[in-house]
Amino acid sequence: MKNFFSSFFGALLALVVFVFGGGLLCFLILIALAAASGEKPVQVEKGSWLVFDFTANIQDAPEQMEGIEELMEAFGGGKAPRRLQLRPVVRALRAAAKDDDIAGLYLTGDFAPAGYGTGYAALREVRAAIEEFKAAGKPVKGYFTFPTTREYYLASAADELVLDAYGALAMPGLASQPMFLAGAFEKLGVGVQVTRVGKYKSAVEPYTRKDMSPENRAQVQKLLDDVWGELAGTVAGARKLEREAFQKIMDTEGLIRADEAVKLRLADRAAYYDEVQAELKAKTGVKGANKSFKQIGLKQYSRLVSSGGLEAKRAGAGKLDPAKGGERVAIVYAEGPIVDGQGEEQGVVFGETYAKEVRRLRLDDKVKAIVLRVNSPGGSASASEAIQRELRLAAKDKPVVVSMGTVAASGGYWISTYSARIFAEPATITGSIGVFGMFLNFQELANDKLGLTFDTVKTGKFADTLSPVRPKTEDELAVAQKHVDWIYEQFLGKVADARKLDRAAVHEIAQGRVWSGAEAVKLGLVDELGGLAEAVKHAAAAAGLGDSFRVSEYPQKKQLIEALAEALGKQPREAGASVAGPLGGLLRRAQAELETLGQFNDPRGVYARLPFDLRLK
């Protein structure tokens, strides 16, 4: 009867949408949703293994609407990339460690990083949860074909690590390879002028140089060394190898065949997929060639784990609805570049939108603490200040704690600095306390390439200073530099005041330089090493909430029709989407770099942002 009513009302809603302008596609989609709503609740069989398939992008913020990817895949044809949210992943692993129905953990698959997701800081939180599962006395088994650094960092925590007999291990080290557009701009006739403060502020280099400056190269090398030291040390310890011996293997071998990896103690054995599956069937008491071993997927299991409180535990079968009322901790996810204005695009932090959200949480008496999860390279200085202002006001009424993810630098550090406590992971990219201004002009492109010319009549010296069809004059650049200098001084003062540091000392560690989370703790820019769970725990304690409380996450999930309309209306074709291999990857990178220019919308053209391609591979 329940299935009948859910299907009936779903079909009725679909008919209304269809008749009044929704169209056939919405009709079909809503029918599919109605059918899905009648599915049986997830059940966990006694003795099941939790399957953690890495084939996904692990992001900080929650999905805009659960199931939208599956629907788009069903109606759009292609395979939609899976998304997993970090906090439910970690809590599911910790709950499973104490769940009597879960007998073991199976790791497999290859990550699909996107945006600022699946970074090493986030993976460290996941790895800690896997270690907690193993510490509970339950087996962890991993099976991989071609694991790279990200997969192997987690896989090395397994009791038994199996590589495909014809697979290989690739963990040669970390690299950062930014793309430089200056040469292309020269050919196209696009001019670039910059103003900046800080010798390490290299965010403009992709547009002004054809290679890295010596200062940028030095800071990136130091960052890579810090992060690699953490990764390699952890993996070497897990595989019971000396750190130096592990490094020698990586530098000598590069790509290591499965049989060689076993000899080098990087894996426990090599085997075929069917052999591993047969072993898991035997462990779970399943017989029959057409049957899978007793299992439950991590994403399915995470829906059974309560999102509130400090302790993660399974609350029963079926999806849990959040309880109404009660005191709560609010987690605000600032994930993506910071830009001016209002908007709801996922992966972009709009200054006005986020300031308004923090203001709402500040005025909500049921919200007893705010945790700001930052995974952002920064961006607009004015947008960063708008967010920080509301956070400072909120801190007068309730605890405000920051958890830094993969990157929390420049504007990302700006919005973090005044919190009561800042947590970061050793691999977090932070700092980059510096400011720059960048101005593009298309005079040569318009005049020489396209035959377009312009003439000007104006009433004042600076009336056309924002024109994109001519370069800035020396006087105009001087005005811009004045604003950049002022913003930088403000940035220094804020950090010195909030972190109780000497201003001169802040200047020494600022100048746009990036630091790892581990170094940031030593420098006083970060209070403590830890992940999102530690930040929530600290916030709850500071608010006197005890162990049991609700957790609310922002941005919130969208309504069904709104999310569907956005998903259907925003399907931009990515450059190189139909091109496989290295060429497609190159085209997609070029498009991503050019799209970044659209995020330069600060009214004064002043930005606190990281180098755009500072992503560790």
PLY file of the C-alpha trace (Angstrom):
ply
format ascii 1.0
element vertex 617
property float x
property float y
property float z
element edge 616
property int vertex1
property int vertex2
end_header
0.00 0.00 0.00
2.86 2.37 0.81
4.39 1.74 -2.59
1.02 2.34 -4.26
0.50 5.75 -2.62
4.06 6.94 -3.23
3.81 5.94 -6.88
0.31 7.41 -7.25
1.18 10.82 -5.79
4.49 10.88 -7.65
2.66 10.24 -10.93
0.05 12.87 -10.06
2.74 15.46 -9.38
4.42 14.56 -12.63
1.16 15.01 -14.53
0.68 18.49 -13.04
4.22 19.51 -13.98
3.70 18.12 -17.48
0.38 19.87 -18.09
1.52 23.23 -16.77
4.79 23.50 -18.64
7.14 20.88 -17.20
7.28 18.81 -20.38
7.69 15.14 -21.06
11.19 14.91 -19.61
10.13 16.19 -16.19
7.16 13.81 -16.36
9.44 10.83 -16.91
11.92 11.94 -14.27
9.28 12.42 -11.60
7.73 9.04 -12.41
11.18 7.54 -11.87
11.49 9.37 -8.56
8.09 8.14 -7.47
9.09 4.58 -8.24
12.37 5.03 -6.38
10.55 6.33 -3.32
8.93 2.94 -2.92
12.19 1.03 -2.66
12.76 -1.17 0.36
14.81 0.28 3.23
18.46 -0.67 3.27
19.11 -3.80 5.30
22.41 -4.92 6.83
22.84 -8.66 6.93
24.74 -10.17 9.80
28.34 -10.79 8.78
28.33 -8.29 5.89
31.46 -6.57 4.66
31.39 -2.81 4.15
32.52 -2.03 0.58
34.35 1.26 0.13
34.57 1.83 -3.63
36.99 4.69 -4.24
35.53 5.40 -7.69
34.19 8.82 -6.73
35.15 12.36 -5.84
35.19 13.00 -2.09
33.94 16.54 -1.50
33.33 18.52 1.67
29.85 19.90 1.04
26.75 17.69 0.82
25.20 16.80 -2.52
22.69 19.38 -3.72
20.08 16.63 -4.09
20.57 12.97 -3.34
20.07 10.76 -6.40
20.34 13.52 -8.99
23.44 11.92 -10.54
21.70 8.58 -10.98
18.73 10.29 -12.61
20.86 12.33 -14.97
22.76 9.18 -15.88
19.53 7.33 -16.58
18.10 10.05 -18.83
21.30 11.51 -20.26
23.10 8.38 -21.30
26.62 8.91 -19.92
28.09 7.61 -16.70
27.81 10.36 -14.09
30.82 10.77 -11.77
29.96 9.65 -8.25
30.29 12.00 -5.32
30.88 11.12 -1.71
30.76 13.61 1.15
33.69 13.50 3.54
31.83 13.68 6.87
29.34 10.84 6.17
32.20 8.69 4.83
34.23 9.14 8.00
31.23 8.64 10.30
30.13 5.53 8.39
33.57 3.95 8.82
33.58 4.77 12.54
30.05 3.48 13.04
30.86 0.26 11.17
33.81 -0.33 13.48
31.31 -0.77 16.36
28.51 -2.43 14.34
28.17 -6.14 15.19
26.60 -6.81 11.78
29.68 -5.55 9.91
32.42 -8.18 9.74
35.06 -6.46 7.62
35.98 -3.65 5.25
36.79 -4.06 1.56
38.67 -1.27 -0.26
38.82 -1.07 -4.06
38.51 1.29 -7.05
40.22 4.41 -8.38
39.45 7.95 -7.23
38.01 10.52 -9.64
39.20 13.85 -8.17
37.36 16.98 -9.29
37.55 20.61 -8.23
38.99 20.80 -4.73
37.80 17.32 -3.77
39.78 14.19 -2.82
42.71 16.21 -1.52
45.33 14.72 0.77
44.02 16.58 3.82
40.59 14.99 3.36
42.14 11.58 2.69
44.03 11.80 5.97
40.69 12.00 7.81
39.43 9.00 5.87
42.59 7.04 6.59
42.30 7.73 10.30
38.77 6.28 10.23
40.03 3.16 8.42
42.70 2.75 11.09
39.99 3.06 13.73
38.02 0.30 12.00
41.09 -1.92 12.00
41.83 -1.12 15.64
38.39 -2.53 16.51
39.74 -5.97 15.56
37.99 -6.19 12.19
39.83 -7.14 8.98
40.51 -4.62 6.22
41.19 -6.04 2.76
42.18 -4.02 -0.31
42.19 -5.06 -3.96
43.53 -2.71 -6.64
44.70 -2.88 -10.24
46.66 0.34 -10.78
46.69 2.28 -7.50
48.32 5.70 -7.58
49.34 7.89 -4.64
45.82 8.72 -3.46
44.55 5.13 -3.52
47.72 3.65 -2.08
47.79 6.17 0.77
44.49 4.70 1.99
45.11 1.13 0.83
48.32 0.89 2.85
46.17 0.89 5.99
44.72 -2.52 5.03
45.63 -5.73 6.88
45.89 -7.44 3.51
46.71 -5.50 0.36
46.23 -7.43 -2.89
47.23 -6.20 -6.34
45.84 -7.54 -9.57
48.23 -10.12 -11.01
48.75 -7.93 -14.09
48.45 -4.63 -12.27
51.03 -2.17 -11.04
51.66 0.41 -8.34
52.45 4.03 -9.22
53.48 6.23 -6.29
56.54 8.08 -7.59
56.02 11.28 -5.60
54.11 14.55 -5.84
54.28 17.14 -8.60
52.65 20.47 -9.37
52.56 21.43 -13.05
50.78 24.75 -13.62
49.69 25.81 -17.09
50.93 29.20 -18.32
48.79 31.20 -20.74
51.09 34.19 -21.30
52.38 32.83 -24.62
48.87 32.20 -25.87
47.80 35.68 -24.77
50.70 37.16 -26.73
49.61 35.36 -29.88
45.99 36.39 -29.40
46.78 39.98 -28.54
45.50 39.93 -24.96
47.33 42.31 -22.64
47.82 41.69 -18.91
48.83 44.26 -16.28
49.26 43.48 -12.59
49.79 45.11 -9.24
50.73 43.00 -6.24
52.30 42.83 -2.79
54.48 39.92 -1.67
57.28 38.28 -3.60
55.57 34.89 -3.28
52.17 36.09 -4.53
52.26 34.06 -7.72
48.58 33.82 -8.61
49.13 36.11 -11.60
52.01 34.09 -13.03
49.90 31.85 -15.31
48.87 35.01 -17.18
52.14 36.96 -17.11
54.92 34.36 -17.38
55.82 31.25 -19.34
57.38 29.50 -16.34
57.52 29.68 -12.55
59.35 32.50 -10.82
62.26 31.44 -8.57
60.27 32.48 -5.48
57.20 30.51 -6.54
59.30 27.46 -7.38
60.93 27.59 -3.95
57.63 27.80 -2.03
55.97 25.07 -4.08
58.99 22.80 -3.60
58.84 23.31 0.16
55.11 22.59 0.19
55.53 19.42 -1.87
58.34 18.23 0.40
56.19 18.77 3.50
53.15 16.96 2.11
55.17 14.12 0.59
57.01 13.67 3.86
53.69 13.09 5.63
52.37 10.71 2.95
55.54 8.69 2.49
56.20 8.45 6.22
52.68 7.17 6.88
52.80 4.60 4.07
56.30 3.40 4.94
55.30 2.92 8.57
52.17 0.98 7.59
54.18 -1.35 5.35
56.89 -1.71 8.01
59.60 -0.17 5.84
62.25 2.37 6.75
61.41 5.81 5.36
64.70 5.99 3.45
64.23 2.51 2.00
60.74 3.40 0.82
61.99 6.57 -0.88
64.75 4.61 -2.61
62.20 2.16 -4.00
60.04 4.99 -5.34
62.99 6.74 -6.96
64.36 3.53 -8.46
61.22 1.82 -9.71
58.58 4.45 -10.52
55.95 2.05 -11.93
56.11 -1.19 -9.97
54.61 -4.47 -11.26
52.42 -6.42 -8.86
54.91 -9.26 -8.39
57.72 -6.78 -7.76
55.57 -4.83 -5.31
55.07 -8.04 -3.30
58.82 -8.69 -3.22
59.43 -5.11 -2.09
56.81 -5.52 0.70
54.57 -2.84 -0.80
51.76 -5.37 -1.22
50.97 -8.69 0.44
50.26 -10.72 -2.69
49.11 -10.64 -6.31
45.86 -12.31 -7.35
43.04 -12.13 -9.86
39.73 -10.44 -9.18
37.74 -13.67 -9.17
40.10 -15.21 -6.63
39.61 -12.30 -4.23
35.84 -12.45 -4.71
35.86 -16.19 -3.98
37.76 -15.57 -0.76
35.23 -12.97 0.35
32.37 -15.34 -0.47
33.98 -17.99 1.70
34.47 -15.49 4.54
30.80 -14.45 4.42
29.41 -17.95 3.94
28.05 -17.41 0.41
27.97 -20.21 -2.13
27.11 -20.09 -5.83
28.87 -18.66 -8.84
26.12 -16.12 -9.52
26.08 -14.66 -6.01
28.15 -11.84 -4.55
29.71 -11.97 -1.13
27.62 -10.58 1.73
28.12 -6.81 1.53
26.75 -3.29 1.82
28.09 -0.22 0.01
29.57 2.56 2.11
27.25 5.22 0.67
24.19 3.08 1.44
25.46 2.34 4.93
26.18 6.02 5.60
22.43 6.72 5.25
21.86 4.55 8.31
24.30 6.53 10.45
23.01 9.46 12.46
24.54 12.80 11.44
24.29 14.34 14.92
26.33 13.99 18.09
29.96 13.15 18.62
29.68 9.38 18.42
28.97 7.90 14.99
26.66 4.92 15.20
24.10 3.14 13.12
20.59 4.00 14.21
18.67 1.22 12.42
17.40 0.22 9.00
16.00 2.74 6.55
17.00 6.30 5.85
17.01 8.61 8.85
15.13 11.90 8.83
16.79 14.66 10.87
15.04 15.30 14.16
13.05 18.46 14.49
14.06 21.11 16.99
16.83 20.98 19.52
20.16 22.71 19.93
22.63 22.21 17.12
26.02 22.86 15.61
25.94 24.40 12.13
28.62 23.41 9.62
29.10 25.95 6.82
31.03 24.64 3.81
33.06 27.33 2.05
34.22 25.16 -0.84
35.55 26.78 -4.01
36.77 30.22 -5.12
35.40 33.28 -3.31
33.59 35.73 -5.59
31.46 38.84 -5.15
27.69 38.90 -5.31
24.91 36.40 -4.79
24.52 32.96 -6.28
23.98 29.29 -5.52
26.35 27.59 -7.94
27.90 24.57 -6.29
31.65 24.88 -5.83
31.63 28.71 -5.70
31.59 30.82 -2.51
29.50 33.94 -3.18
30.34 36.69 -0.69
26.84 38.12 -0.20
25.19 34.71 -0.11
27.55 33.31 2.51
27.51 36.48 4.61
23.72 36.33 4.64
23.79 32.65 5.66
26.21 33.28 8.54
24.03 36.19 9.64
20.97 33.93 9.70
22.84 31.34 11.77
24.09 34.06 14.12
20.52 35.17 14.81
19.19 31.62 15.21
19.04 30.87 18.95
18.99 27.11 18.33
22.38 27.28 16.61
24.82 27.16 19.52
28.08 26.96 17.54
29.31 27.41 13.97
32.00 25.34 12.30
33.34 26.86 9.09
34.83 24.19 6.84
37.13 25.95 4.38
38.30 24.36 1.14
39.06 27.45 -0.90
41.99 29.14 -2.67
40.46 32.54 -1.91
39.44 35.15 -4.44
37.76 38.53 -4.08
39.06 40.61 -1.17
35.75 42.43 -0.68
33.77 39.17 -0.68
36.20 37.63 1.81
35.79 40.64 4.10
31.98 40.45 3.88
32.08 36.83 5.07
34.68 37.52 7.75
32.66 40.43 9.11
29.63 38.22 9.75
31.80 35.52 11.30
33.34 38.07 13.68
29.87 39.24 14.71
28.76 35.65 15.19
31.81 34.96 17.38
30.52 37.52 19.88
27.44 35.37 20.52
28.59 31.77 19.99
31.75 29.73 19.31
33.05 29.92 15.74
35.59 27.22 14.86
37.39 26.66 11.55
38.29 23.34 9.97
40.68 23.69 7.04
40.43 21.09 4.30
42.66 20.57 1.30
43.26 24.29 0.79
42.43 27.29 2.95
44.73 30.00 1.67
44.71 33.68 0.78
41.01 34.67 0.93
40.38 31.24 2.41
42.70 32.18 5.28
41.20 35.69 5.45
37.77 34.30 6.38
39.34 31.87 8.87
41.64 34.07 10.87
39.25 35.44 13.53
37.78 32.10 14.62
38.17 30.86 18.18
40.24 27.91 17.01
41.66 26.80 13.67
42.17 23.13 12.83
44.14 21.93 9.79
45.64 18.71 8.49
49.40 18.41 7.93
48.77 18.40 4.15
46.46 21.44 4.17
47.63 24.26 1.88
47.26 27.50 3.81
48.77 30.95 4.32
49.32 32.86 1.06
48.75 36.13 2.92
49.13 38.49 0.01
47.14 40.59 -2.45
47.24 41.30 -6.17
45.34 43.17 -8.83
45.09 41.97 -12.42
43.73 43.81 -15.45
43.21 42.31 -18.90
42.84 44.38 -22.05
41.92 43.27 -25.55
43.18 46.23 -27.55
45.58 44.31 -29.79
43.12 41.46 -30.24
40.35 43.90 -31.23
42.49 46.22 -33.39
44.95 43.90 -35.13
43.16 40.54 -35.15
39.49 41.52 -35.49
39.71 44.98 -37.08
37.69 46.59 -34.31
38.61 50.12 -33.17
37.32 52.37 -30.40
37.28 56.09 -29.68
36.60 57.82 -26.37
34.98 60.98 -25.06
35.12 61.47 -21.28
34.62 64.04 -18.54
37.43 63.02 -16.21
40.90 61.55 -16.20
39.77 58.17 -14.85
36.30 58.01 -16.45
37.21 55.09 -18.71
39.65 53.37 -16.37
37.61 50.15 -16.39
37.71 49.88 -20.17
38.89 46.42 -21.35
39.95 47.70 -24.79
43.08 49.60 -23.75
45.90 49.09 -21.25
45.91 51.00 -17.97
47.98 54.18 -17.79
50.79 54.60 -15.28
48.54 56.81 -13.14
45.77 54.22 -13.19
48.19 51.46 -12.19
49.43 53.67 -9.36
45.86 54.02 -8.07
45.41 50.24 -8.29
48.70 49.63 -6.48
47.57 51.99 -3.72
44.46 49.87 -3.18
46.49 46.64 -3.25
48.92 48.03 -0.68
46.05 49.10 1.57
44.32 45.71 1.38
47.60 43.95 2.15
48.16 46.12 5.21
44.62 45.34 6.33
45.30 41.63 5.83
48.48 41.81 7.92
46.71 43.73 10.66
43.84 41.27 10.83
46.15 38.26 11.10
48.34 39.95 13.71
45.30 40.98 15.76
43.40 37.69 15.49
46.39 35.38 15.97
48.08 37.58 18.62
51.27 37.81 16.55
53.75 40.62 16.05
52.90 42.50 12.86
56.48 42.42 11.62
56.60 38.67 12.20
53.39 38.24 10.19
54.93 40.22 7.33
57.89 37.84 7.29
55.70 34.76 6.91
53.19 36.49 4.63
54.15 38.04 1.25
51.88 35.56 -0.46
53.79 32.47 0.67
51.95 29.17 1.03
52.57 26.80 3.92
51.57 23.26 4.79
49.25 22.80 7.76
52.11 21.30 9.76
54.27 24.39 9.18
51.33 26.71 9.81
50.97 25.32 13.35
54.63 26.09 14.04
54.18 29.62 12.69
51.07 30.31 14.76
48.72 30.58 11.78
46.88 27.42 12.84
46.09 26.25 16.39
45.93 22.50 16.10
46.25 19.58 13.70
42.95 17.77 13.24
40.04 17.22 10.92
36.40 18.22 10.72
35.38 15.81 13.49
37.84 17.42 15.91
36.55 20.88 14.98
32.94 19.85 15.62
33.92 18.27 18.92
35.71 21.44 20.02
32.79 23.65 18.98
30.25 21.46 20.82
32.37 21.50 23.98
32.81 25.28 23.79
29.03 25.65 23.48
28.43 23.25 26.38
26.39 20.82 24.26
27.81 17.56 25.55
27.92 14.47 23.31
24.41 14.62 21.83
23.30 17.41 19.52
21.96 17.99 16.04
24.18 18.98 13.12
22.91 21.20 10.31
24.87 21.66 7.09
24.93 24.66 4.76
24.48 25.20 1.87
21.34 23.13 2.29
20.05 20.65 -0.26
17.74 22.12 -2.86
14.13 21.27 -3.47
13.47 18.56 -6.04
12.12 20.73 -8.86
14.79 23.41 -8.33
17.63 20.89 -8.42
16.24 19.14 -11.49
15.77 22.40 -13.36
19.33 23.43 -12.58
20.75 20.04 -13.52
18.85 20.01 -16.81
19.54 23.62 -17.65
23.25 23.62 -16.82
24.94 20.98 -18.87
27.86 22.90 -20.41
29.93 20.83 -22.76
33.41 20.69 -21.37
36.25 21.28 -23.77
37.78 17.96 -24.67
34.82 16.06 -23.22
34.68 13.80 -26.25
38.45 13.55 -26.55
40.08 10.77 -24.56
43.62 10.50 -23.30
46.23 13.23 -22.73
44.83 15.59 -25.42
41.40 15.65 -23.80
43.01 16.27 -20.43
45.01 19.18 -21.85
41.91 20.76 -23.40
39.98 20.43 -20.15
42.81 22.07 -18.20
42.97 24.96 -20.66
39.22 25.49 -20.37
39.41 25.42 -16.56
42.15 28.07 -16.55
40.18 30.34 -18.88
36.99 29.88 -16.85
38.90 31.10 -13.82
39.04 34.54 -15.41
35.26 34.73 -15.02
35.74 34.63 -11.25
37.65 37.93 -11.24
34.72 40.15 -10.29
36.02 42.20 -7.34
34.80 45.79 -7.85
38.33 47.14 -7.33
40.07 44.33 -9.18
41.85 43.34 -5.94
42.23 39.67 -5.03
43.58 37.47 -2.27
43.94 34.18 -4.08
46.29 31.25 -4.54
48.02 30.26 -7.76
45.21 28.71 -9.73
46.81 25.40 -10.52
48.51 24.67 -7.21
47.11 21.15 -7.08
49.23 18.29 -5.92
49.25 15.22 -8.14
0 1
1 2
2 3
3 4
4 5
5 6
6 7
7 8
8 9
9 10
10 11
11 12
12 13
13 14
14 15
15 16
16 17
17 18
18 19
19 20
20 21
21 22
22 23
23 24
24 25
25 26
26 27
27 28
28 29
29 30
30 31
31 32
32 33
33 34
34 35
35 36
36 37
37 38
38 39
39 40
40 41
41 42
42 43
43 44
44 45
45 46
46 47
47 48
48 49
49 50
50 51
51 52
52 53
53 54
54 55
55 56
56 57
57 58
58 59
59 60
60 61
61 62
62 63
63 64
64 65
65 66
66 67
67 68
68 69
69 70
70 71
71 72
72 73
73 74
74 75
75 76
76 77
77 78
78 79
79 80
80 81
81 82
82 83
83 84
84 85
85 86
86 87
87 88
88 89
89 90
90 91
91 92
92 93
93 94
94 95
95 96
96 97
97 98
98 99
99 100
100 101
101 102
102 103
103 104
104 105
105 106
106 107
107 108
108 109
109 110
110 111
111 112
112 113
113 114
114 115
115 116
116 117
117 118
118 119
119 120
120 121
121 122
122 123
123 124
124 125
125 126
126 127
127 128
128 129
129 130
130 131
131 132
132 133
133 134
134 135
135 136
136 137
137 138
138 139
139 140
140 141
141 142
142 143
143 144
144 145
145 146
146 147
147 148
148 149
149 150
150 151
151 152
152 153
153 154
154 155
155 156
156 157
157 158
158 159
159 160
160 161
161 162
162 163
163 164
164 165
165 166
166 167
167 168
168 169
169 170
170 171
171 172
172 173
173 174
174 175
175 176
176 177
177 178
178 179
179 180
180 181
181 182
182 183
183 184
184 185
185 186
186 187
187 188
188 189
189 190
190 191
191 192
192 193
193 194
194 195
195 196
196 197
197 198
198 199
199 200
200 201
201 202
202 203
203 204
204 205
205 206
206 207
207 208
208 209
209 210
210 211
211 212
212 213
213 214
214 215
215 216
216 217
217 218
218 219
219 220
220 221
221 222
222 223
223 224
224 225
225 226
226 227
227 228
228 229
229 230
230 231
231 232
232 233
233 234
234 235
235 236
236 237
237 238
238 239
239 240
240 241
241 242
242 243
243 244
244 245
245 246
246 247
247 248
248 249
249 250
250 251
251 252
252 253
253 254
254 255
255 256
256 257
257 258
258 259
259 260
260 261
261 262
262 263
263 264
264 265
265 266
266 267
267 268
268 269
269 270
270 271
271 272
272 273
273 274
274 275
275 276
276 277
277 278
278 279
279 280
280 281
281 282
282 283
283 284
284 285
285 286
286 287
287 288
288 289
289 290
290 291
291 292
292 293
293 294
294 295
295 296
296 297
297 298
298 299
299 300
300 301
301 302
302 303
303 304
304 305
305 306
306 307
307 308
308 309
309 310
310 311
311 312
312 313
313 314
314 315
315 316
316 317
317 318
318 319
319 320
320 321
321 322
322 323
323 324
324 325
325 326
326 327
327 328
328 329
329 330
330 331
331 332
332 333
333 334
334 335
335 336
336 337
337 338
338 339
339 340
340 341
341 342
342 343
343 344
344 345
345 346
346 347
347 348
348 349
349 350
350 351
351 352
352 353
353 354
354 355
355 356
356 357
357 358
358 359
359 360
360 361
361 362
362 363
363 364
364 365
365 366
366 367
367 368
368 369
369 370
370 371
371 372
372 373
373 374
374 375
375 376
376 377
377 378
378 379
379 380
380 381
381 382
382 383
383 384
384 385
385 386
386 387
387 388
388 389
389 390
390 391
391 392
392 393
393 394
394 395
395 396
396 397
397 398
398 399
399 400
400 401
401 402
402 403
403 404
404 405
405 406
406 407
407 408
408 409
409 410
410 411
411 412
412 413
413 414
414 415
415 416
416 417
417 418
418 419
419 420
420 421
421 422
422 423
423 424
424 425
425 426
426 427
427 428
428 429
429 430
430 431
431 432
432 433
433 434
434 435
435 436
436 437
437 438
438 439
439 440
440 441
441 442
442 443
443 444
444 445
445 446
446 447
447 448
448 449
449 450
450 451
451 452
452 453
453 454
454 455
455 456
456 457
457 458
458 459
459 460
460 461
461 462
462 463
463 464
464 465
465 466
466 467
467 468
468 469
469 470
470 471
471 472
472 473
473 474
474 475
475 476
476 477
477 478
478 479
479 480
480 481
481 482
482 483
483 484
484 485
485 486
486 487
487 488
488 489
489 490
490 491
491 492
492 493
493 494
494 495
495 496
496 497
497 498
498 499
499 500
500 501
501 502
502 503
503 504
504 505
505 506
506 507
507 508
508 509
509 510
510 511
511 512
512 513
513 514
514 515
515 516
516 517
517 518
518 519
519 520
520 521
521 522
522 523
523 524
524 525
525 526
526 527
527 528
528 529
529 530
530 531
531 532
532 533
533 534
534 535
535 536
536 537
537 538
538 539
539 540
540 541
541 542
542 543
543 544
544 545
545 546
546 547
547 548
548 549
549 550
550 551
551 552
552 553
553 554
554 555
555 556
556 557
557 558
558 559
559 560
560 561
561 562
562 563
563 564
564 565
565 566
566 567
567 568
568 569
569 570
570 571
571 572
572 573
573 574
574 575
575 576
576 577
577 578
578 579
579 580
580 581
581 582
582 583
583 584
584 585
585 586
586 587
587 588
588 589
589 590
590 591
591 592
592 593
593 594
594 595
595 596
596 597
597 598
598 599
599 600
600 601
601 602
602 603
603 604
604 605
605 606
606 607
607 608
608 609
609 610
610 611
611 612
612 613
613 614
614 615
615 616
